[in-house]
Amino acid sequence: MAIDKSYRRQRIKFRIRKNINGTASNPRLAVFRSNKEIYAQLIDDASGVTLASASSREKSIVAASVSKIEKATLVGKAIAELALKAGVETICFDRGGYLYHGRVKSLADGAREGGLKF
């Protein structure tokens, strides 16, 4: 049986989610990365609510014509700003089955620069 990339990523994602759970005071920062865009959400798993979200499709980020890695950093800073407005300072990072490398890492670094604690 050949295991394709999406099935492998799904198994990794489930393994991560066994250990990571977001609360109102310490929400989960979930990352989704497509080929062109990157999305981030702050999720309270206890009540099933998304507290804040940011993506590389927002007008301010699209206007900055930079590389995908630099866009991911801008998304990280944007989600950090929204989190601080919502009164959240600490989060748990959910890389969503992706390797902590490249765009996922730069999003996390941008969130740290924005003032979030992991």
C-alpha positions as CSV (number, residue, x, y, z in Angstrom):
1,M,0.0,0.0,0.0
2,A,1.5,3.3,-1.1
3,I,1.1,6.1,1.4
4,D,0.6,9.5,-0.2
5,K,1.6,12.8,1.3
6,S,-1.9,13.9,2.4
7,Y,-2.4,10.6,4.3
8,R,1.0,10.9,6.0
9,R,0.3,14.5,7.0
10,Q,-3.1,13.6,8.4
11,R,-1.5,10.9,10.6
12,I,1.1,13.4,11.8
13,K,-1.6,16.0,12.4
14,F,-3.7,13.5,14.6
15,R,-0.5,12.6,16.5
16,I,0.1,16.3,17.3
17,R,-3.5,17.0,18.2
18,K,-3.5,14.2,20.8
19,N,-1.1,16.3,22.9
20,I,-2.1,19.9,22.0
21,N,-5.3,21.3,23.2
22,G,-6.3,25.0,23.3
23,T,-8.2,26.8,26.1
24,A,-9.5,30.3,26.4
25,S,-6.4,31.5,28.3
26,N,-3.9,29.4,26.2
27,P,-5.4,28.9,22.7
28,R,-4.0,26.8,19.9
29,L,-2.4,28.6,17.0
30,A,-3.3,26.3,14.1
31,V,-1.5,26.8,10.8
32,F,-2.7,25.8,7.3
33,R,-0.3,26.1,4.4
34,S,-1.4,25.8,0.8
35,N,0.9,26.1,-2.2
36,K,0.3,29.9,-2.5
37,E,-1.2,31.1,0.8
38,I,-0.8,30.6,4.5
39,Y,-3.5,30.8,7.2
40,A,-3.4,31.0,11.0
41,Q,-6.2,30.7,13.5
42,L,-6.3,31.0,17.3
43,I,-8.7,28.3,18.5
44,D,-10.3,27.7,21.9
45,D,-10.9,23.9,21.7
46,A,-12.8,23.8,25.1
47,S,-15.7,25.9,23.6
48,G,-15.0,25.2,19.9
49,V,-14.5,28.9,19.0
50,T,-12.1,30.7,16.7
51,L,-10.8,33.7,18.6
52,A,-8.8,35.3,15.8
53,S,-7.6,34.5,12.3
54,A,-5.2,36.0,9.8
55,S,-4.1,35.0,6.3
56,S,-1.8,36.0,3.5
57,R,-4.9,37.0,1.5
58,E,-5.6,40.1,3.6
59,K,-5.3,43.4,1.7
60,S,-2.4,44.7,3.8
61,I,-0.3,41.6,3.2
62,V,-1.2,41.2,-0.5
63,A,-0.2,44.8,-1.0
64,A,3.3,44.0,0.2
65,S,4.7,42.2,-2.8
66,V,7.3,40.0,-1.0
67,S,8.2,36.3,-1.0
68,K,6.0,33.6,0.5
69,I,8.3,33.3,3.5
70,E,8.2,37.0,4.2
71,K,4.4,36.9,3.8
72,A,4.3,34.2,6.5
73,T,6.2,36.4,8.8
74,L,3.7,39.2,8.2
75,V,0.8,36.8,8.9
76,G,2.5,35.8,12.2
77,K,2.8,39.4,13.2
78,A,-0.9,40.0,12.3
79,I,-2.1,37.1,14.3
80,A,0.0,38.2,17.3
81,E,-1.6,41.7,17.1
82,L,-5.1,40.3,17.0
83,A,-4.3,37.9,19.9
84,L,-3.0,40.7,22.1
85,K,-6.2,42.7,21.3
86,A,-8.2,39.7,22.4
87,G,-6.2,39.5,25.7
88,V,-4.1,36.4,24.8
89,E,-0.4,36.4,25.5
90,T,0.5,32.7,25.6
91,I,-0.4,30.1,23.0
92,C,0.4,26.5,22.0
93,F,1.6,26.1,18.4
94,D,-0.1,23.6,16.2
95,R,2.0,23.1,13.0
96,G,-0.7,21.1,11.5
97,G,1.4,18.1,10.3
98,Y,3.9,20.4,8.4
99,L,7.6,20.4,9.2
100,Y,8.7,23.2,11.4
101,H,10.7,24.7,8.6
102,G,10.3,27.4,6.0
103,R,7.0,29.2,6.0
104,V,5.7,27.5,9.1
105,K,8.8,28.5,11.1
106,S,8.7,32.1,9.8
107,L,5.0,32.4,10.8
108,A,6.0,31.3,14.3
109,D,8.9,33.7,14.4
110,G,6.6,36.5,13.3
111,A,4.2,35.7,16.1
112,R,7.0,35.7,18.6
113,E,8.2,39.1,17.3
114,G,4.6,40.3,17.7
115,G,4.7,39.5,21.4
116,L,3.2,36.0,21.7
117,K,4.8,33.4,24.1
118,F,4.8,29.8,23.0
